[in-house]
């Protein structure tokens, strides 16, 4: 199988991966952060998702900001 084709197949179920969005959650022990509409690569068959490093760094900033606020629940959309 060529390398380009294997990047488009889900390693879990061999379904086709495509650009989409996902919901990211983080449990901070004292509260929960939920980030909706996060850009991701999503398997059309099993729903597994992958977030690239640039997006993960932005999510880390969102979680750290929520940690400072110490709210029990924070729900936001990715911007």
N, C-alpha and C positions, 0 to 999 in steps of 0.2 A: 504494500500500500504506500502511495507516495505521501510525503510529509505534509503537504498542503491539505490533502483530503483528510488525513488523520486529525488535524487541528479542528476540523468541522464536525467530527464525530465525538459523541459523549463517551468518555472512558468507562462510564458505569453501565450504560445500556446499549451503546452504539447508535443511539438516536442522533438526530441532526441538531447541532448547536446553532443558535441564532442570536442576534442582538435583541435585547429586551430590557426589562427592569425586574427588580426583586425588592423584597423588604428585608432590611437588616435589623437585627435586634441584639442588644447587649445587656446582660444582667450585671448591674453594678453592686449587687448585694443589698444596698439600701434602696435601690430603685431600678427601673428598666428604661432603656432608651430604644425607641422604635423609629427607624428612618425608612420612609416609604419612597417608592419611585427611584431606587438606586440603579444607575446604569450597570448592566451586567450582560454576560453571555449566558443564555438559558437553553437547556435541552428541551426541545419540543416534545419529547416522548416522556421522560421521567421527571422533568421540572428541576433537575439539579442546576445550580447556578455558580458562576465564577465571576469574581470582581477583580478588575485589574489593579495593579499596584498604586497607580495614581488616585483612583477612586478610594482605595483602602486607606490611603494617607488622609484624604478628606474626611472619611468616616471616623478615623481616629481623632481628628480635631473636633468633630461634632460630639463624640463620646466624652472627650476630655472637658469640653465646655459644659456638658450636662453634669459631669462629675463635680465640677466646681459649684454648680447651682444646687446640687444635692436634692433634686426633686425626686419624688417617688416614681413618677411616670412622666416621660417626655416623649411626645410623638411629633415628628417633623417630616417634611418632604425634602429630598435631596435637591440642592440647587446648584 
